[in-house]
Amino acid sequence: MIPEKREPVFKALRELGISYELYEHPPLDTIDIALRYWKDINATHCKNLFFRNHKGNQHFLVIIKDTTPFDIHSLEKLLKQGKLSFGSEKRLEKYLGVKPGSVSPFGLLNDHDKHVVVFLDEQLNQSKKISFHPNDNTASLVIAFADFIRFLKQCGNNFSTIAPSPKNE
């Protein structure tokens, strides 16, 4: 049985003619747990971080390589949106239609107003294949990086590439 959060993802990929590989696993709530299950999957794995600005009127999905340290203060300087904080569970549901632990760019399918701005780690440009949860954290879905960019363009959200600064820089 396909969990209900996955079906819109599969449908969107089919409509775009994007092939994928699906790997089932137990719920992966953290990167540390996920690394144990991802070790045999030939793809670049990602951390997907959902932020809001200090006013709460703009939201950001930041997609970085799974092992990249991330410094929120560097992102704040880059975006010039003031202090950022993680989006609440309520905001995740409203804008991406997902729960904490299942944050994924595939959640953009639920952002009908194209409100969320996406930032991609520039390291991902070197990837042949990339992996994300299909809107639930009990599977990992692998697609070609070029197909992922096609998917993002189809979603219609603004997106750009960033160079995350290492922590303690």
Beta strands, then each sheet from edge to edge (+ up, - down):
strand 1: 21-24
strand 2: 44-52
strand 3: 59-65
strand 4: 85-86
strand 5: 117-121
strand 6: 129-132
strand 7: 139-144
strand 8: 159-162
sheet 1: 1+ 7- 6+ 2+ 3- 5- 8-
sheet 2: 1+ 7- 6+ 2+ 4-
end
